[in-house]
Amino acid sequence: MKNDEAQQLRVFWEAKGNPPYDHPTIEKERFEEGGHTGFYVYTTCGAYIGPAGE
Ligand SMILES: [Zn+2]
């Protein structure tokens, strides 16, 4: 998932009031050019996983 997509998901999810849900799927967060940012994000809400996230 591109980092700007993850950002959009976070804004979208926040606007919905961060409703609870399962976090079944994660993806590498990638830069526009395709490189790995070093982070992983949830594909549903865009939240970072681990120390930077939930
Ligand atoms: Zn989440």
mmCIF file of the protein (N, C-alpha, C, O) and its ligand, coordinates in Angstrom:
data_MODEL
# 
_entry.id   MODEL 
# 
loop_
_entity.id 
_entity.type 
_entity.pdbx_number_of_molecules 
1 polymer     1 
2 non-polymer 1 
# 
_entity_poly.entity_id                      1 
_entity_poly.type                           'polypeptide(L)' 
_entity_poly.nstd_linkage                   no 
_entity_poly.nstd_monomer                   no 
_entity_poly.pdbx_seq_one_letter_code       MKNDEAQQLRVFWEAKGNPPYDHPTIEKERFEEGGHTGFYVYTTCGAYIGPAGE 
_entity_poly.pdbx_seq_one_letter_code_can   MKNDEAQQLRVFWEAKGNPPYDHPTIEKERFEEGGHTGFYVYTTCGAYIGPAGE 
_entity_poly.pdbx_strand_id                 A 
# 
loop_
_entity_poly_seq.entity_id 
_entity_poly_seq.num 
_entity_poly_seq.mon_id 
_entity_poly_seq.hetero 
1 1  MET n 
1 2  LYS n 
1 3  ASN n 
1 4  ASP n 
1 5  GLU n 
1 6  ALA n 
1 7  GLN n 
1 8  GLN n 
1 9  LEU n 
1 10 ARG n 
1 11 VAL n 
1 12 PHE n 
1 13 TRP n 
1 14 GLU n 
1 15 ALA n 
1 16 LYS n 
1 17 GLY n 
1 18 ASN n 
1 19 PRO n 
1 20 PRO n 
1 21 TYR n 
1 22 ASP n 
1 23 HIS n 
1 24 PRO n 
1 25 THR n 
1 26 ILE n 
1 27 GLU n 
1 28 LYS n 
1 29 GLU n 
1 30 ARG n 
1 31 PHE n 
1 32 GLU n 
1 33 GLU n 
1 34 GLY n 
1 35 GLY n 
1 36 HIS n 
1 37 THR n 
1 38 GLY n 
1 39 PHE n 
1 40 TYR n 
1 41 VAL n 
1 42 TYR n 
1 43 THR n 
1 44 THR n 
1 45 CYS n 
1 46 GLY n 
1 47 ALA n 
1 48 TYR n 
1 49 ILE n 
1 50 GLY n 
1 51 PRO n 
1 52 ALA n 
1 53 GLY n 
1 54 GLU n 
# 
loop_
_struct_asym.id 
_struct_asym.entity_id 
A 1 
B 2 
# 
loop_
_chem_comp.id 
_chem_comp.type 
_chem_comp.mon_nstd_flag 
ALA 'L-peptide linking' y 
ARG 'L-peptide linking' y 
ASN 'L-peptide linking' y 
ASP 'L-peptide linking' y 
CYS 'L-peptide linking' y 
GLN 'L-peptide linking' y 
GLU 'L-peptide linking' y 
GLY 'peptide linking'   y 
HIS 'L-peptide linking' y 
ILE 'L-peptide linking' y 
LEU 'L-peptide linking' y 
LYS 'L-peptide linking' y 
MET 'L-peptide linking' y 
PHE 'L-peptide linking' y 
PRO 'L-peptide linking' y 
THR 'L-peptide linking' y 
TRP 'L-peptide linking' y 
TYR 'L-peptide linking' y 
VAL 'L-peptide linking' y 
ZN  non-polymer         . 
# 
_pdbx_entity_nonpoly.entity_id   2 
_pdbx_entity_nonpoly.name        ? 
_pdbx_entity_nonpoly.comp_id     ZN 
# 
_pdbx_nonpoly_scheme.asym_id         B 
_pdbx_nonpoly_scheme.entity_id       2 
_pdbx_nonpoly_scheme.mon_id          ZN 
_pdbx_nonpoly_scheme.ndb_seq_num     1 
_pdbx_nonpoly_scheme.pdb_seq_num     101 
_pdbx_nonpoly_scheme.auth_seq_num    101 
_pdbx_nonpoly_scheme.pdb_mon_id      ZN 
_pdbx_nonpoly_scheme.auth_mon_id     ZN 
_pdbx_nonpoly_scheme.pdb_strand_id   A 
_pdbx_nonpoly_scheme.pdb_ins_code    . 
# 
loop_
_atom_site.group_PDB 
_atom_site.id 
_atom_site.type_symbol 
_atom_site.label_atom_id 
_atom_site.label_alt_id 
_atom_site.label_comp_id 
_atom_site.label_asym_id 
_atom_site.label_entity_id 
_atom_site.label_seq_id 
_atom_site.pdbx_PDB_ins_code 
_atom_site.Cartn_x 
_atom_site.Cartn_y 
_atom_site.Cartn_z 
_atom_site.occupancy 
_atom_site.B_iso_or_equiv 
_atom_site.pdbx_formal_charge 
_atom_site.auth_seq_id 
_atom_site.auth_comp_id 
_atom_site.auth_asym_id 
_atom_site.auth_atom_id 
_atom_site.pdbx_PDB_model_num 
ATOM   1   N  N  . MET A 1 1  ? 0.843   -1.198  0.000  1.00 0.00 ? 1   MET A N  1 
ATOM   2   C  CA . MET A 1 1  ? 0.000   0.000   0.000  1.00 0.00 ? 1   MET A CA 1 
ATOM   3   C  C  . MET A 1 1  ? 0.879   1.249   0.000  1.00 0.00 ? 1   MET A C  1 
ATOM   4   O  O  . MET A 1 1  ? 1.845   1.348   0.757  1.00 0.00 ? 1   MET A O  1 
ATOM   5   N  N  . LYS A 1 2  ? 0.528   2.186   -0.852 1.00 0.00 ? 2   LYS A N  1 
ATOM   6   C  CA . LYS A 1 2  ? 1.299   3.436   -0.902 1.00 0.00 ? 2   LYS A CA 1 
ATOM   7   C  C  . LYS A 1 2  ? 1.081   4.241   0.377  1.00 0.00 ? 2   LYS A C  1 
ATOM   8   O  O  . LYS A 1 2  ? 0.019   4.182   0.996  1.00 0.00 ? 2   LYS A O  1 
ATOM   9   N  N  . ASN A 1 3  ? 2.097   4.983   0.750  1.00 0.00 ? 3   ASN A N  1 
ATOM   10  C  CA . ASN A 1 3  ? 1.986   5.733   2.002  1.00 0.00 ? 3   ASN A CA 1 
ATOM   11  C  C  . ASN A 1 3  ? 0.884   6.789   1.952  1.00 0.00 ? 3   ASN A C  1 
ATOM   12  O  O  . ASN A 1 3  ? 0.277   7.095   2.979  1.00 0.00 ? 3   ASN A O  1 
ATOM   13  N  N  . ASP A 1 4  ? 0.618   7.350   0.765  1.00 0.00 ? 4   ASP A N  1 
ATOM   14  C  CA . ASP A 1 4  ? -0.467  8.343   0.712  1.00 0.00 ? 4   ASP A CA 1 
ATOM   15  C  C  . ASP A 1 4  ? -1.839  7.671   0.802  1.00 0.00 ? 4   ASP A C  1 
ATOM   16  O  O  . ASP A 1 4  ? -2.789  8.270   1.307  1.00 0.00 ? 4   ASP A O  1 
ATOM   17  N  N  . GLU A 1 5  ? -1.948  6.428   0.314  1.00 0.00 ? 5   GLU A N  1 
ATOM   18  C  CA . GLU A 1 5  ? -3.194  5.680   0.487  1.00 0.00 ? 5   GLU A CA 1 
ATOM   19  C  C  . GLU A 1 5  ? -3.449  5.398   1.967  1.00 0.00 ? 5   GLU A C  1 
ATOM   20  O  O  . GLU A 1 5  ? -4.569  5.543   2.458  1.00 0.00 ? 5   GLU A O  1 
ATOM   21  N  N  . ALA A 1 6  ? -2.383  4.992   2.669  1.00 0.00 ? 6   ALA A N  1 
ATOM   22  C  CA . ALA A 1 6  ? -2.516  4.717   4.100  1.00 0.00 ? 6   ALA A CA 1 
ATOM   23  C  C  . ALA A 1 6  ? -2.942  5.983   4.838  1.00 0.00 ? 6   ALA A C  1 
ATOM   24  O  O  . ALA A 1 6  ? -3.777  5.933   5.742  1.00 0.00 ? 6   ALA A O  1 
ATOM   25  N  N  . GLN A 1 7  ? -2.371  7.105   4.451  1.00 0.00 ? 7   GLN A N  1 
ATOM   26  C  CA . GLN A 1 7  ? -2.727  8.391   5.059  1.00 0.00 ? 7   GLN A CA 1 
ATOM   27  C  C  . GLN A 1 7  ? -4.215  8.693   4.838  1.00 0.00 ? 7   GLN A C  1 
ATOM   28  O  O  . GLN A 1 7  ? -4.912  9.111   5.762  1.00 0.00 ? 7   GLN A O  1 
ATOM   29  N  N  . GLN A 1 8  ? -4.688  8.482   3.622  1.00 0.00 ? 8   GLN A N  1 
ATOM   30  C  CA . GLN A 1 8  ? -6.102  8.713   3.308  1.00 0.00 ? 8   GLN A CA 1 
ATOM   31  C  C  . GLN A 1 8  ? -6.998  7.807   4.142  1.00 0.00 ? 8   GLN A C  1 
ATOM   32  O  O  . GLN A 1 8  ? -8.039  8.238   4.638  1.00 0.00 ? 8   GLN A O  1 
ATOM   33  N  N  . LEU A 1 9  ? -6.587  6.548   4.293  1.00 0.00 ? 9   LEU A N  1 
ATOM   34  C  CA . LEU A 1 9  ? -7.369  5.610   5.106  1.00 0.00 ? 9   LEU A CA 1 
ATOM   35  C  C  . LEU A 1 9  ? -7.457  6.077   6.545  1.00 0.00 ? 9   LEU A C  1 
ATOM   36  O  O  . LEU A 1 9  ? -8.513  5.988   7.170  1.00 0.00 ? 9   LEU A O  1 
ATOM   37  N  N  . ARG A 1 10 ? -6.336  6.582   7.078  1.00 0.00 ? 10  ARG A N  1 
ATOM   38  C  CA . ARG A 1 10 ? -6.342  7.047   8.470  1.00 0.00 ? 10  ARG A CA 1 
ATOM   39  C  C  . ARG A 1 10 ? -7.310  8.212   8.634  1.00 0.00 ? 10  ARG A C  1 
ATOM   40  O  O  . ARG A 1 10 ? -8.056  8.264   9.612  1.00 0.00 ? 10  ARG A O  1 
ATOM   41  N  N  . VAL A 1 11 ? -7.304  9.147   7.685  1.00 0.00 ? 11  VAL A N  1 
ATOM   42  C  CA . VAL A 1 11 ? -8.220  10.291  7.744  1.00 0.00 ? 11  VAL A CA 1 
ATOM   43  C  C  . VAL A 1 11 ? -9.665  9.811   7.647  1.00 0.00 ? 11  VAL A C  1 
ATOM   44  O  O  . VAL A 1 11 ? -10.528 10.244  8.410  1.00 0.00 ? 11  VAL A O  1 
ATOM   45  N  N  . PHE A 1 12 ? -9.914  8.914   6.700  1.00 0.00 ? 12  PHE A N  1 
ATOM   46  C  CA . PHE A 1 12 ? -11.245 8.355   6.492  1.00 0.00 ? 12  PHE A CA 1 
ATOM   47  C  C  . PHE A 1 12 ? -11.744 7.658   7.750  1.00 0.00 ? 12  PHE A C  1 
ATOM   48  O  O  . PHE A 1 12 ? -12.879 7.861   8.181  1.00 0.00 ? 12  PHE A O  1 
ATOM   49  N  N  . TRP A 1 13 ? -10.872 6.829   8.334  1.00 0.00 ? 13  TRP A N  1 
ATOM   50  C  CA . TRP A 1 13 ? -11.268 6.063   9.507  1.00 0.00 ? 13  TRP A CA 1 
ATOM   51  C  C  . TRP A 1 13 ? -11.496 6.961   10.706 1.00 0.00 ? 13  TRP A C  1 
ATOM   52  O  O  . TRP A 1 13 ? -12.418 6.740   11.490 1.00 0.00 ? 13  TRP A O  1 
ATOM   53  N  N  . GLU A 1 14 ? -10.667 7.961   10.845 1.00 0.00 ? 14  GLU A N  1 
ATOM   54  C  CA . GLU A 1 14 ? -10.818 8.934   11.934 1.00 0.00 ? 14  GLU A CA 1 
ATOM   55  C  C  . GLU A 1 14 ? -12.163 9.652   11.796 1.00 0.00 ? 14  GLU A C  1 
ATOM   56  O  O  . GLU A 1 14 ? -12.856 9.871   12.789 1.00 0.00 ? 14  GLU A O  1 
ATOM   57  N  N  . ALA A 1 15 ? -12.530 10.018  10.559 1.00 0.00 ? 15  ALA A N  1 
ATOM   58  C  CA . ALA A 1 15 ? -13.788 10.724  10.304 1.00 0.00 ? 15  ALA A CA 1 
ATOM   59  C  C  . ALA A 1 15 ? -14.987 9.867   10.676 1.00 0.00 ? 15  ALA A C  1 
ATOM   60  O  O  . ALA A 1 15 ? -16.049 10.389  11.015 1.00 0.00 ? 15  ALA A O  1 
ATOM   61  N  N  . LYS A 1 16 ? -14.816 8.554   10.613 1.00 0.00 ? 16  LYS A N  1 
ATOM   62  C  CA . LYS A 1 16 ? -15.891 7.643   10.997 1.00 0.00 ? 16  LYS A CA 1 
ATOM   63  C  C  . LYS A 1 16 ? -15.909 7.406   12.503 1.00 0.00 ? 16  LYS A C  1 
ATOM   64  O  O  . LYS A 1 16 ? -16.763 6.677   13.007 1.00 0.00 ? 16  LYS A O  1 
ATOM   65  N  N  . GLY A 1 17 ? -14.975 8.016   13.219 1.00 0.00 ? 17  GLY A N  1 
ATOM   66  C  CA . GLY A 1 17 ? -14.933 7.872   14.666 1.00 0.00 ? 17  GLY A CA 1 
ATOM   67  C  C  . GLY A 1 17 ? -14.160 6.659   15.139 1.00 0.00 ? 17  GLY A C  1 
ATOM   68  O  O  . GLY A 1 17 ? -14.377 6.178   16.251 1.00 0.00 ? 17  GLY A O  1 
ATOM   69  N  N  . ASN A 1 18 ? -13.261 6.160   14.309 1.00 0.00 ? 18  ASN A N  1 
ATOM   70  C  CA . ASN A 1 18 ? -12.442 4.999   14.658 1.00 0.00 ? 18  ASN A CA 1 
ATOM   71  C  C  . ASN A 1 18 ? -13.267 3.836   15.207 1.00 0.00 ? 18  ASN A C  1 
ATOM   72  O  O  . ASN A 1 18 ? -12.998 3.361   16.310 1.00 0.00 ? 18  ASN A O  1 
ATOM   73  N  N  . PRO A 1 19 ? -14.258 3.377   14.462 1.00 0.00 ? 19  PRO A N  1 
ATOM   74  C  CA . PRO A 1 19 ? -15.068 2.260   14.949 1.00 0.00 ? 19  PRO A CA 1 
ATOM   75  C  C  . PRO A 1 19 ? -14.229 0.995   15.138 1.00 0.00 ? 19  PRO A C  1 
ATOM   76  O  O  . PRO A 1 19 ? -13.274 0.761   14.397 1.00 0.00 ? 19  PRO A O  1 
ATOM   77  N  N  . PRO A 1 20 ? -14.588 0.186   16.129 1.00 0.00 ? 20  PRO A N  1 
ATOM   78  C  CA . PRO A 1 20 ? -13.825 -1.043  16.371 1.00 0.00 ? 20  PRO A CA 1 
ATOM   79  C  C  . PRO A 1 20 ? -14.052 -2.068  15.259 1.00 0.00 ? 20  PRO A C  1 
ATOM   80  O  O  . PRO A 1 20 ? -15.132 -2.124  14.670 1.00 0.00 ? 20  PRO A O  1 
ATOM   81  N  N  . TYR A 1 21 ? -13.043 -2.866  14.980 1.00 0.00 ? 21  TYR A N  1 
ATOM   82  C  CA . TYR A 1 21 ? -13.147 -3.895  13.954 1.00 0.00 ? 21  TYR A CA 1 
ATOM   83  C  C  . TYR A 1 21 ? -11.932 -4.793  14.085 1.00 0.00 ? 21  TYR A C  1 
ATOM   84  O  O  . TYR A 1 21 ? -10.979 -4.467  14.793 1.00 0.00 ? 21  TYR A O  1 
ATOM   85  N  N  . ASP A 1 22 ? -11.970 -5.915  13.406 1.00 0.00 ? 22  ASP A N  1 
ATOM   86  C  CA . ASP A 1 22 ? -10.802 -6.797  13.382 1.00 0.00 ? 22  ASP A CA 1 
ATOM   87  C  C  . ASP A 1 22 ? -9.747  -6.211  12.461 1.00 0.00 ? 22  ASP A C  1 
ATOM   88  O  O  . ASP A 1 22 ? -10.051 -5.427  11.562 1.00 0.00 ? 22  ASP A O  1 
ATOM   89  N  N  . HIS A 1 23 ? -8.508  -6.601  12.698 1.00 0.00 ? 23  HIS A N  1 
ATOM   90  C  CA . HIS A 1 23 ? -7.406  -6.143  11.854 1.00 0.00 ? 23  HIS A CA 1 
ATOM   91  C  C  . HIS A 1 23 ? -6.808  -7.354  11.149 1.00 0.00 ? 23  HIS A C  1 
ATOM   92  O  O  . HIS A 1 23 ? -5.716  -7.806  11.493 1.00 0.00 ? 23  HIS A O  1 
ATOM   93  N  N  . PRO A 1 24 ? -7.528  -7.875  10.161 1.00 0.00 ? 24  PRO A N  1 
ATOM   94  C  CA . PRO A 1 24 ? -7.104  -9.154  9.579  1.00 0.00 ? 24  PRO A CA 1 
ATOM   95  C  C  . PRO A 1 24 ? -5.909  -9.060  8.631  1.00 0.00 ? 24  PRO A C  1 
ATOM   96  O  O  . PRO A 1 24 ? -5.172  -10.033 8.469  1.00 0.00 ? 24  PRO A O  1 
ATOM   97  N  N  . THR A 1 25 ? -5.712  -7.913  8.013  1.00 0.00 ? 25  THR A N  1 
ATOM   98  C  CA . THR A 1 25 ? -4.730  -7.866  6.933  1.00 0.00 ? 25  THR A CA 1 
ATOM   99  C  C  . THR A 1 25 ? -3.749  -6.715  7.107  1.00 0.00 ? 25  THR A C  1 
ATOM   100 O  O  . THR A 1 25 ? -4.137  -5.582  7.389  1.00 0.00 ? 25  THR A O  1 
ATOM   101 N  N  . ILE A 1 26 ? -2.482  -7.030  6.934  1.00 0.00 ? 26  ILE A N  1 
ATOM   102 C  CA . ILE A 1 26 ? -1.456  -5.993  6.956  1.00 0.00 ? 26  ILE A CA 1 
ATOM   103 C  C  . ILE A 1 26 ? -0.709  -5.988  5.631  1.00 0.00 ? 26  ILE A C  1 
ATOM   104 O  O  . ILE A 1 26 ? -0.681  -6.980  4.902  1.00 0.00 ? 26  ILE A O  1 
ATOM   105 N  N  . GLU A 1 27 ? -0.114  -4.855  5.347  1.00 0.00 ? 27  GLU A N  1 
ATOM   106 C  CA . GLU A 1 27 ? 0.692   -4.723  4.132  1.00 0.00 ? 27  GLU A CA 1 
ATOM   107 C  C  . GLU A 1 27 ? 1.905   -3.872  4.438  1.00 0.00 ? 27  GLU A C  1 
ATOM   108 O  O  . GLU A 1 27 ? 1.912   -3.074  5.375  1.00 0.00 ? 27  GLU A O  1 
ATOM   109 N  N  . LYS A 1 28 ? 2.933   -4.062  3.626  1.00 0.00 ? 28  LYS A N  1 
ATOM   110 C  CA . LYS A 1 28 ? 4.061   -3.139  3.689  1.00 0.00 ? 28  LYS A CA 1 
ATOM   111 C  C  . LYS A 1 28 ? 3.600   -1.775  3.219  1.00 0.00 ? 28  LYS A C  1 
ATOM   112 O  O  . LYS A 1 28 ? 2.862   -1.663  2.240  1.00 0.00 ? 28  LYS A O  1 
ATOM   113 N  N  . GLU A 1 29 ? 4.037   -0.737  3.921  1.00 0.00 ? 29  GLU A N  1 
ATOM   114 C  CA . GLU A 1 29 ? 3.788   0.616   3.436  1.00 0.00 ? 29  GLU A CA 1 
ATOM   115 C  C  . GLU A 1 29 ? 4.916   0.961   2.460  1.00 0.00 ? 29  GLU A C  1 
ATOM   116 O  O  . GLU A 1 29 ? 6.095   0.758   2.752  1.00 0.00 ? 29  GLU A O  1 
ATOM   117 N  N  . ARG A 1 30 ? 4.529   1.483   1.306  1.00 0.00 ? 30  ARG A N  1 
ATOM   118 C  CA . ARG A 1 30 ? 5.524   1.765   0.272  1.00 0.00 ? 30  ARG A CA 1 
ATOM   119 C  C  . ARG A 1 30 ? 5.513   3.228   -0.149 1.00 0.00 ? 30  ARG A C  1 
ATOM   120 O  O  . ARG A 1 30 ? 4.481   3.899   -0.121 1.00 0.00 ? 30  ARG A O  1 
ATOM   121 N  N  . PHE A 1 31 ? 6.669   3.691   -0.532 1.00 0.00 ? 31  PHE A N  1 
ATOM   122 C  CA . PHE A 1 31 ? 6.779   5.024   -1.116 1.00 0.00 ? 31  PHE A CA 1 
ATOM   123 C  C  . PHE A 1 31 ? 6.181   5.000   -2.520 1.00 0.00 ? 31  PHE A C  1 
ATOM   124 O  O  . PHE A 1 31 ? 5.946   3.936   -3.092 1.00 0.00 ? 31  PHE A O  1 
ATOM   125 N  N  . GLU A 1 32 ? 5.941   6.184   -3.058 1.00 0.00 ? 32  GLU A N  1 
ATOM   126 C  CA . GLU A 1 32 ? 5.384   6.312   -4.411 1.00 0.00 ? 32  GLU A CA 1 
ATOM   127 C  C  . GLU A 1 32 ? 6.209   5.505   -5.414 1.00 0.00 ? 32  GLU A C  1 
ATOM   128 O  O  . GLU A 1 32 ? 5.656   4.921   -6.346 1.00 0.00 ? 32  GLU A O  1 
ATOM   129 N  N  . GLU A 1 33 ? 7.517   5.473   -5.227 1.00 0.00 ? 33  GLU A N  1 
ATOM   130 C  CA . GLU A 1 33 ? 8.413   4.784   -6.156 1.00 0.00 ? 33  GLU A CA 1 
ATOM   131 C  C  . GLU A 1 33 ? 8.430   3.273   -5.922 1.00 0.00 ? 33  GLU A C  1 
ATOM   132 O  O  . GLU A 1 33 ? 9.045   2.529   -6.685 1.00 0.00 ? 33  GLU A O  1 
ATOM   133 N  N  . GLY A 1 34 ? 7.744   2.820   -4.848 1.00 0.00 ? 34  GLY A N  1 
ATOM   134 C  CA . GLY A 1 34 ? 7.640   1.383   -4.624 1.00 0.00 ? 34  GLY A CA 1 
ATOM   135 C  C  . GLY A 1 34 ? 8.517   0.831   -3.525 1.00 0.00 ? 34  GLY A C  1 
ATOM   136 O  O  . GLY A 1 34 ? 8.366   -0.329  -3.142 1.00 0.00 ? 34  GLY A O  1 
ATOM   137 N  N  . GLY A 1 35 ? 9.436   1.639   -3.006 1.00 0.00 ? 35  GLY A N  1 
ATOM   138 C  CA . GLY A 1 35 ? 10.302  1.150   -1.940 1.00 0.00 ? 35  GLY A CA 1 
ATOM   139 C  C  . GLY A 1 35 ? 9.561   1.018   -0.619 1.00 0.00 ? 35  GLY A C  1 
ATOM   140 O  O  . GLY A 1 35 ? 8.609   1.749   -0.348 1.00 0.00 ? 35  GLY A O  1 
ATOM   141 N  N  . HIS A 1 36 ? 10.016  0.068   0.202  1.00 0.00 ? 36  HIS A N  1 
ATOM   142 C  CA . HIS A 1 36 ? 9.387   -0.150  1.508  1.00 0.00 ? 36  HIS A CA 1 
ATOM   143 C  C  . HIS A 1 36 ? 9.782   0.977   2.457  1.00 0.00 ? 36  HIS A C  1 
ATOM   144 O  O  . HIS A 1 36 ? 10.962  1.305   2.583  1.00 0.00 ? 36  HIS A O  1 
ATOM   145 N  N  . THR A 1 37 ? 8.775   1.579   3.136  1.00 0.00 ? 37  THR A N  1 
ATOM   146 C  CA . THR A 1 37 ? 9.078   2.663   4.076  1.00 0.00 ? 37  THR A CA 1 
ATOM   147 C  C  . THR A 1 37 ? 9.678   2.138   5.373  1.00 0.00 ? 37  THR A C  1 
ATOM   148 O  O  . THR A 1 37 ? 10.209  2.904   6.178  1.00 0.00 ? 37  THR A O  1 
ATOM   149 N  N  . GLY A 1 38 ? 9.587   0.811   5.571  1.00 0.00 ? 38  GLY A N  1 
ATOM   150 C  CA . GLY A 1 38 ? 10.057  0.235   6.820  1.00 0.00 ? 38  GLY A CA 1 
ATOM   151 C  C  . GLY A 1 38 ? 8.919   -0.006  7.793  1.00 0.00 ? 38  GLY A C  1 
ATOM   152 O  O  . GLY A 1 38 ? 9.117   -0.590  8.858  1.00 0.00 ? 38  GLY A O  1 
ATOM   153 N  N  . PHE A 1 39 ? 7.729   0.441   7.429  1.00 0.00 ? 39  PHE A N  1 
ATOM   154 C  CA . PHE A 1 39 ? 6.564   0.266   8.290  1.00 0.00 ? 39  PHE A CA 1 
ATOM   155 C  C  . PHE A 1 39 ? 5.563   -0.680  7.643  1.00 0.00 ? 39  PHE A C  1 
ATOM   156 O  O  . PHE A 1 39 ? 5.577   -0.914  6.435  1.00 0.00 ? 39  PHE A O  1 
ATOM   157 N  N  . TYR A 1 40 ? 4.689   -1.218  8.503  1.00 0.00 ? 40  TYR A N  1 
ATOM   158 C  CA . TYR A 1 40 ? 3.554   -2.016  8.032  1.00 0.00 ? 40  TYR A CA 1 
ATOM   159 C  C  . TYR A 1 40 ? 2.285   -1.324  8.483  1.00 0.00 ? 40  TYR A C  1 
ATOM   160 O  O  . TYR A 1 40 ? 2.245   -0.715  9.552  1.00 0.00 ? 40  TYR A O  1 
ATOM   161 N  N  . VAL A 1 41 ? 1.241   -1.417  7.661  1.00 0.00 ? 41  VAL A N  1 
ATOM   162 C  CA . VAL A 1 41 ? -0.026  -0.767  7.991  1.00 0.00 ? 41  VAL A CA 1 
ATOM   163 C  C  . VAL A 1 41 ? -1.169  -1.761  7.844  1.00 0.00 ? 41  VAL A C  1 
ATOM   164 O  O  . VAL A 1 41 ? -1.077  -2.727  7.086  1.00 0.00 ? 41  VAL A O  1 
ATOM   165 N  N  . TYR A 1 42 ? -2.243  -1.509  8.576  1.00 0.00 ? 42  TYR A N  1 
ATOM   166 C  CA . TYR A 1 42 ? -3.474  -2.277  8.405  1.00 0.00 ? 42  TYR A CA 1 
ATOM   167 C  C  . TYR A 1 42 ? -4.172  -1.783  7.155  1.00 0.00 ? 42  TYR A C  1 
ATOM   168 O  O  . TYR A 1 42 ? -4.268  -0.579  6.914  1.00 0.00 ? 42  TYR A O  1 
ATOM   169 N  N  . THR A 1 43 ? -4.664  -2.735  6.354  1.00 0.00 ? 43  THR A N  1 
ATOM   170 C  CA . THR A 1 43 ? -5.275  -2.336  5.087  1.00 0.00 ? 43  THR A CA 1 
ATOM   171 C  C  . THR A 1 43 ? -6.661  -1.737  5.276  1.00 0.00 ? 43  THR A C  1 
ATOM   172 O  O  . THR A 1 43 ? -7.171  -1.071  4.375  1.00 0.00 ? 43  THR A O  1 
ATOM   173 N  N  . THR A 1 44 ? -7.281  -1.965  6.437  1.00 0.00 ? 44  THR A N  1 
ATOM   174 C  CA . THR A 1 44 ? -8.620  -1.416  6.663  1.00 0.00 ? 44  THR A CA 1 
ATOM   175 C  C  . THR A 1 44 ? -8.579  0.036   7.106  1.00 0.00 ? 44  THR A C  1 
ATOM   176 O  O  . THR A 1 44 ? -9.329  0.868   6.596  1.00 0.00 ? 44  THR A O  1 
ATOM   177 N  N  . CYS A 1 45 ? -7.690  0.343   8.067  1.00 0.00 ? 45  CYS A N  1 
ATOM   178 C  CA . CYS A 1 45 ? -7.714  1.683   8.664  1.00 0.00 ? 45  CYS A CA 1 
ATOM   179 C  C  . CYS A 1 45 ? -6.445  2.467   8.395  1.00 0.00 ? 45  CYS A C  1 
ATOM   180 O  O  . CYS A 1 45 ? -6.393  3.661   8.688  1.00 0.00 ? 45  CYS A O  1 
ATOM   181 N  N  . GLY A 1 46 ? -5.422  1.834   7.848  1.00 0.00 ? 46  GLY A N  1 
ATOM   182 C  CA . GLY A 1 46 ? -4.189  2.532   7.541  1.00 0.00 ? 46  GLY A CA 1 
ATOM   183 C  C  . GLY A 1 46 ? -3.288  2.785   8.731  1.00 0.00 ? 46  GLY A C  1 
ATOM   184 O  O  . GLY A 1 46 ? -2.247  3.429   8.600  1.00 0.00 ? 46  GLY A O  1 
ATOM   185 N  N  . ALA A 1 47 ? -3.686  2.275   9.913  1.00 0.00 ? 47  ALA A N  1 
ATOM   186 C  CA . ALA A 1 47 ? -2.880  2.506   11.115 1.00 0.00 ? 47  ALA A CA 1 
ATOM   187 C  C  . ALA A 1 47 ? -1.546  1.762   11.020 1.00 0.00 ? 47  ALA A C  1 
ATOM   188 O  O  . ALA A 1 47 ? -1.458  0.675   10.450 1.00 0.00 ? 47  ALA A O  1 
ATOM   189 N  N  . TYR A 1 48 ? -0.523  2.376   11.591 1.00 0.00 ? 48  TYR A N  1 
ATOM   190 C  CA . TYR A 1 48 ? 0.770   1.717   11.650 1.00 0.00 ? 48  TYR A CA 1 
ATOM   191 C  C  . TYR A 1 48 ? 0.724   0.586   12.666 1.00 0.00 ? 48  TYR A C  1 
ATOM   192 O  O  . TYR A 1 48 ? -0.004  0.653   13.656 1.00 0.00 ? 48  TYR A O  1 
ATOM   193 N  N  . ILE A 1 49 ? 1.500   -0.441  12.412 1.00 0.00 ? 49  ILE A N  1 
ATOM   194 C  CA . ILE A 1 49 ? 1.574   -1.591  13.281 1.00 0.00 ? 49  ILE A CA 1 
ATOM   195 C  C  . ILE A 1 49 ? 2.854   -1.506  14.095 1.00 0.00 ? 49  ILE A C  1 
ATOM   196 O  O  . ILE A 1 49 ? 3.900   -1.110  13.582 1.00 0.00 ? 49  ILE A O  1 
ATOM   197 N  N  . GLY A 1 50 ? 2.765   -1.878  15.359 1.00 0.00 ? 50  GLY A N  1 
ATOM   198 C  CA . GLY A 1 50 ? 3.945   -1.886  16.174 1.00 0.00 ? 50  GLY A CA 1 
ATOM   199 C  C  . GLY A 1 50 ? 4.148   -0.572  16.915 1.00 0.00 ? 50  GLY A C  1 
ATOM   200 O  O  . GLY A 1 50 ? 3.174   0.108   17.235 1.00 0.00 ? 50  GLY A O  1 
ATOM   201 N  N  . PRO A 1 51 ? 5.386   -0.204  17.191 1.00 0.00 ? 51  PRO A N  1 
ATOM   202 C  CA . PRO A 1 51 ? 5.681   0.943   18.048 1.00 0.00 ? 51  PRO A CA 1 
ATOM   203 C  C  . PRO A 1 51 ? 5.019   2.238   17.575 1.00 0.00 ? 51  PRO A C  1 
ATOM   204 O  O  . PRO A 1 51 ? 4.642   3.073   18.397 1.00 0.00 ? 51  PRO A O  1 
ATOM   205 N  N  . ALA A 1 52 ? 4.873   2.411   16.259 1.00 0.00 ? 52  ALA A N  1 
ATOM   206 C  CA . ALA A 1 52 ? 4.308   3.654   15.736 1.00 0.00 ? 52  ALA A CA 1 
ATOM   207 C  C  . ALA A 1 52 ? 2.795   3.594   15.630 1.00 0.00 ? 52  ALA A C  1 
ATOM   208 O  O  . ALA A 1 52 ? 2.162   4.588   15.275 1.00 0.00 ? 52  ALA A O  1 
ATOM   209 N  N  . GLY A 1 53 ? 2.200   2.434   15.933 1.00 0.00 ? 53  GLY A N  1 
ATOM   210 C  CA . GLY A 1 53 ? 0.770   2.300   15.697 1.00 0.00 ? 53  GLY A CA 1 
ATOM   211 C  C  . GLY A 1 53 ? 0.027   1.656   16.842 1.00 0.00 ? 53  GLY A C  1 
ATOM   212 O  O  . GLY A 1 53 ? 0.317   1.913   18.011 1.00 0.00 ? 53  GLY A O  1 
ATOM   213 N  N  . GLU A 1 54 ? -0.935  0.818   16.503 1.00 0.00 ? 54  GLU A N  1 
ATOM   214 C  CA . GLU A 1 54 ? -1.834  0.244   17.481 1.00 0.00 ? 54  GLU A CA 1 
ATOM   215 C  C  . GLU A 1 54 ? -1.177  -0.927  18.201 1.00 0.00 ? 54  GLU A C  1 
ATOM   216 O  O  . GLU A 1 54 ? -1.795  -1.541  19.071 1.00 0.00 ? 54  GLU A O  1 
HETATM 217 ZN ZN . ZN  B 2 .  ? -7.088  0.114   13.218 1.00 0.00 2 101 ZN  A ZN 1 
# 
